[in-house]
Amino acid sequence: MTLAVLHTGPGNGLDPADAARLADELTAALRAAGATEVERIGATAYVGADGASSMSAGVRLREIVGRAQAAGEAVLVCEDNLVAHPSLLWMLATEPAKRTTALVIADPAGDLREDRGKLLPAGDGPGTVRYLGAICVAPADLPVLAEAADSGDLLPALLEAGLVPVATPVRLLRGALVHDQAELAAARAAVDAVDEDKARLRLAVKEKDDFFTTYAVSTWSPIVTKAAARLRLTPSAVTGLSVLLAVAAALGFWQASRPAMIAGGVLIYLSFVLDCVDGQLARYTRQFGAFGGWLDTMADRAKEYVAYAGLAAGAERIGLPYAWPLAIAAIVLQTVRHMTDAWYGALHDEAAAHPKPRAASGVGARLTAASTKVQGDTGSLAYWLKRIVVFPIGERWALLAVLAIFTNGRIALAGMLAWGVLALAYTLALRSLRAFSMRVGVLDKVDTGRFRDDGLLVREVISRAGLPAPLIFAALAAVVALAAVIVFLAGDPSKVLLAVAALLVLAAGLPARARHGGPLDWLIPAGLRAAEYLMVVAAGIAGDVPTPVTYLLIFTLTLRHYDLVARMEKGAPAGKARGALLGWDGRVVLLTAAALAGLGTAGAAVLAALVGGSFLINAIADWRTGGTRP
């Protein structure tokens, strides 16, 4: 549901008949995009239907904004001299995360720049895009639109007020603002020359993707996307099929014969293809939803970790030792990596939205400039090496499939772990240096305790110490837990050492009430996740817990923590509050107590059931109610 405003663009010198025809076409396109009402506003004034009542254009726009606010609807504002494919307005009105988004076209001489999909003023540097006169303002940003209503140039006023719209580029479609008959004819010819449906199907493929995805999947996945659309499959249904294929692959890995391993590798590849298709189908059909994006993210992680379990179980089945420890190390490493990815992305967005003066020199500034240059050189060797070395999902699934087909589960897990360690070291070092030059915080902009996953013990007792430096304490907790695991693996596990390690890890709660706004505090969630997961491993060793049970507990914990960040990234409702009683602190205490009491396996199994059951119950309830339940 959207209200649309069609207003006279600056410099519109079209013949009145052509202008009226174009306005009618735009009105039809706005309604096709989902506009429930389309209001026309002149350049300086609005005249009522009776020809008598009138008001300024700004007053009229504010009145429309007020109605939209009351109805909780967005406002789609479009200049009446825009000639474009109707799909472009549809894309604006169906932005996946329901954020404000503006229509832009690539232009090296433009007065705007695009940074990670966000639209920003060009500033002192050259611009990269130009505004095309159409913007869909999300309900949350309508007060800013009301303040800018009297401005003769809407977008600059919105940017000056601090609004950071999402950029919707024209790409393969066509659009132009026209001012005379010649420009009108040229723009119509350009629009007519492009097959809109074929262009939309190709636009459904991500513009910049990983190397393996670009050349081994996206070259043919649009065919599957088109077939899925004809079959009227929803993106979530395709996600479900992808999960089924991944489970079948894991079963093949568990069987561990060479034919089964080959089948598992092929199924993993096909599962990844469908993983790409569900997003392409959503973009092609514009079937977006916050929980659809959340489901896609959660399914990606679950599929990968189920495959790890299948490889480990299969290796153990054929007598290869140490496979489960490799799987445990891989899931811990990959989850910690994902936590750093999520929070660095949030930090980068915060820096783009609220930039602060940065040092003109320094390592961080030079790295930022170098990264920007490489990212702009699309398709170059440096561009692809940069994308490959970070070990994205396409490369992970490709390596997993190839190693499974030609070797065994243990080697496949070792390969995933080795490349993952390299990628973590590379990204952590470079991002930390760049974060210093950004000079912004991000964890202090959200519910800090929620994303730390603090429980009652930390919130009500330990945090009363009020100590500073939360990052240092989180890092020390991770180091202590890792040291305990290494010591336990090297010799006889000491329950006294386990208790001491648990107490030192709990010290990470001492600065929980401190401000988490430091340049590297975005690493705190990853540090706490590492500390907790490693304590699970340490307690498992000390308590003689079977490694599959330890893996299961860590798997359920990853679902919980991915749930938190996925809701943030996808704009999904927060859902029912979690961790009111039992956060990372409570789980460490319970696991340690169970191990000390000789009940390590029972404690891990019960905790896995509690964490996994809580996740499923809340996820199903939110899915059934659209996330609106209290």
Sequence and secondary structure as in RCSB ss.txt:
>XXXX:A:sequence
MTLAVLHTGPGNGLDPADAARLADELTAALRAAGATEVERIGATAYVGADGASSMSAGVRLREIVGRAQAAGEAV
LVCEDNLVAHPSLLWMLATEPAKRTTALVIADPAGDLREDRGKLLPAGDGPGTVRYLGAICVAPADLPVLAEAAD
SGDLLPALLEAGLVPVATPVRLLRGALVHDQAELAAARAAVDAVDEDKARLRLAVKEKDDFFTTYAVSTWSPIVT
KAAARLRLTPSAVTGLSVLLAVAAALGFWQASRPAMIAGGVLIYLSFVLDCVDGQLARYTRQFGAFGGWLDTMAD
RAKEYVAYAGLAAGAERIGLPYAWPLAIAAIVLQTVRHMTDAWYGALHDEAAAHPKPRAASGVGARLTAASTKVQ
GDTGSLAYWLKRIVVFPIGERWALLAVLAIFTNGRIALAGMLAWGVLALAYTLALRSLRAFSMRVGVLDKVDTGR
FRDDGLLVREVISRAGLPAPLIFAALAAVVALAAVIVFLAGDPSKVLLAVAALLVLAAGLPARARHGGPLDWLIP
AGLRAAEYLMVVAAGIAGDVPTPVTYLLIFTLTLRHYDLVARMEKGAPAGKARGALLGWDGRVVLLTAAALAGLG
TAGAAVLAALVGGSFLINAIADWRTGGTRP
>XXXX:A:secstr
 EEEEEE  TT    HHHHHHHHHHHHHHHHHTTEEEEEEE SSEEE TTSS EEEHHHHHHHHHHHHHHHT EE
EEEETTEEE HHHHHHHHT TT   EEEEEE TT SEEEETTEEEE TTS   EEEEEEEEE GGGHHHHHHTTT
 SSHHHHHHHTT   EEEE TTS EEE  SHHHHHHHHHHHHTS HHHHHHHHTS SS  HHHHHHTTTTHHHHH
HHHHHTT  HHHHHHHHHHHHHHHHHHHHH SHHHHHHHHHHHHHHHHHHHHHHHHHHHHT   HHHHHHHHHHH
HHHHHHHHHHHHHHHHHTT TTHHHHHHHHHHHHHHHHHHHHHHHHHHHHHHHS     SSSHHHHHHHHHHHHH
HSTTSHHHHHHHHHT  HHHHHHHHHHHHHHS HHHHHHHHHHHHHHHHHHHHHHHHHHHHHH   SGGGS HHH
HHT  HHHHHTGGGG  S HHHHHHHHHHHHHHHHHHHHHS   HHHHHHHHHHHHGGGTTTTS   STTGGGHH
HHHHHHHHHHHHHHHHHTT  HHHHHHHHHHHHHHHHHHHHHHHHT    S   SS  HHHHHHHHHHHHHTT H
HHHHHHHHHHHHHHHHHHHHHHHHHTT   
